[in-house]
């Protein structure tokens, strides 16, 4: 099966390719720039330009963005304008820090399954369990979860900055656990943050 990952040099794109190779085997998938399936592992802000470009001509766009309604709309527009042939909205809810156990990982599909995009859906079945949800509900849920993670991360970041002058031996174990937790929250790719913050249902003030 031939696929292309636009953004393979990035954090999630490289992770996704490594997972395809690790789980399906190198004989199952092969990278090819002009493949029919074009996985867009890029920040949301890059979707408009890519979806409207000639490089998507007669391709099936795979939308793996953290927000699905706005990015799916760009994919649909590409199809309606005669550029792309089809698309699939799928949000892999896992990354480098996730468990390797397939049944504990989920991919959420937010668009109709067709004869043209079915194969890529089946490929993701090797990596995770598959569930289905409309794109609006997906983004509303993400606004209450993904965005909150950034909100907490920003709060903890300010807290850590206020305690930079405190010696290590004066930090209680509970605070050190908070520091470890903060490092995990703050170690998020900038592209992922940008996509999360583009959620149309955000009500925070980040």
Helices and strands as residue ranges (DSSP letters): E 2-6, H 11-24, E 30-31, E 37-40, G 44-46, H 47-51, G 54-56, E 60-63, H 69-80, E 86-92, G 102-104, E 106-109, H 118-124, E 129-132, H 135-162, G 168-170, H 173-186, H 190-197
